[in-house]
Every structure is written in structure tokens, then in C-alpha cells.
Amino acid sequence: MKQQIDKFVTCIEQQRFFEAHEMLEEVWFPRRFEHNAEVQLLKGFINAAVSFELHKRGRQPQSKRVWANYLKYRQLLYKVKSPYLREYHALARYIEEYNNSLKTH
């Protein structure tokens, strides 16, 4: 999982948002029917990457809607019990900083 998170961040840094989405979907997809906070949080991070891709394509209204989905799942950071909790918090800070940088450009 750590490897997928690292690859996700690298893809975001390189503005390869679709690939970032794919990195976490590898982990999320097989578990998508589980009803737990970690799986839903992963879905939120995937939504963040989709939001960035939509923004890149000039589709701001859709990007904002998908970002709202990320924010809905973000609150689960405080409910997740996972060995990757530190990485999830760092990832949330990173993607939120990235999102804020989009507003200034």
C-alpha cells in the first residue's frame, strides 16, 4: 500500500492524474464492496485525482463536484484504523495543498 501511495503522489506531482487514480484504484477496486472507513477514504483520494484531471481538461464545474466528493470522504481520516494512517494524513495534506495551488493559477 505504501508503494501505491508513493506512486500516487509522484503521478500528482507530474500532473498524471489519471495514472494517480489508477494507482489507488488497484487497492480500492478489489475491496470496493467492503463498508469500512479505509476503503471509503481510498475512494475519496481517487476522487481527488479525478477532480484534478477534470480541472486540467478545463471542466471546472465537474472538477468542483468531484472535489466535494473527496471532502465528503476526507472526514473519515479520523475514523480509520490502519497501519497507513500516517500516510493517509500526509496524503490528505498534500492533495489539499495541491488543490489550493490550483486556485492561485
C-alpha positions in Angstrom: 0.0 0.0 0.0 2.8 2.4 0.8 4.1 1.8 -2.7 0.8 2.8 -4.3 0.6 5.9 -2.1 4.1 7.0 -3.1 3.3 6.3 -6.8 0.0 8.3 -6.4 1.9 11.3 -5.1 4.5 11.0 -7.9 1.8 11.0 -10.5 0.1 14.0 -9.0 3.4 15.9 -8.9 3.9 15.1 -12.6 0.2 16.0 -13.4 -0.5 12.5 -14.5 -3.8 12.5 -12.7 -5.4 9.5 -14.5 -2.5 7.4 -13.6 -2.7 8.6 -10.0 -6.3 7.5 -10.0 -5.2 4.1 -11.3 -2.6 3.6 -8.6 -5.1 3.7 -5.7 -7.8 2.0 -7.7 -5.6 -1.1 -7.8 -6.1 -1.3 -4.0 -9.6 0.1 -3.8 -11.3 -1.9 -6.5 -11.0 -5.4 -5.0 -12.3 -4.0 -1.7 -14.9 -1.7 -3.1 -17.8 -3.6 -1.5 -16.4 -3.5 2.0 -18.1 -1.0 4.1 -15.3 0.5 6.2 -13.7 3.8 6.6 -10.4 2.9 5.0 -12.0 1.7 1.7 -14.2 4.8 1.5 -11.2 7.1 2.3 -9.3 5.5 -0.6 -12.3 6.3 -2.8 -12.0 9.9 -1.7 -8.4 10.1 -2.7 -9.3 8.6 -6.0 -11.9 11.3 -6.4 -9.3 14.0 -5.7 -7.2 12.7 -8.6 -10.3 12.7 -10.9 -11.0 16.2 -9.8 -7.5 17.3 -10.8 -7.8 15.6 -14.2 -11.1 17.4 -14.8 -9.6 20.7 -13.8 -6.7 20.0 -16.2 -9.2 19.5 -19.0 -10.9 22.8 -18.3 -14.0 21.2 -16.8 -14.1 23.3 -13.6 -17.8 22.7 -12.6 -17.3 18.9 -12.8 -14.0 19.2 -11.0 -15.7 21.1 -8.1 -18.4 18.4 -7.9 -15.9 15.6 -7.7 -13.8 17.6 -5.2 -16.9 17.8 -3.0 -16.9 14.0 -3.0 -13.3 14.0 -1.8 -14.3 16.3 1.0 -17.2 14.1 2.0 -14.8 11.1 2.4 -12.0 13.2 4.0 -13.7 13.2 7.4 -13.1 9.5 7.6 -9.4 10.3 8.3 -10.5 10.5 11.9 -12.3 7.1 11.9 -9.7 5.0 10.0 -7.9 2.3 11.9 -5.0 1.4 9.6 -1.2 0.9 9.7 -1.2 3.5 6.9 -2.9 6.3 8.9 0.2 8.5 8.9 0.5 8.1 5.1 -3.2 8.9 4.7 -2.9 12.1 6.8 0.2 13.2 4.8 -1.6 12.4 1.5 -4.7 14.5 2.5 -2.4 17.4 3.4 -0.6 17.1 0.1 -3.6 16.9 -2.2 -5.3 19.7 -0.3 -2.2 21.9 -0.8 -2.2 20.9 -4.4 -5.9 21.8 -4.8 -5.3 25.2 -3.1 -2.4 25.9 -5.6 -4.9 25.4 -8.5 -7.0 28.3 -7.1 -4.0 30.6 -7.4 -3.2 29.9 -11.0 
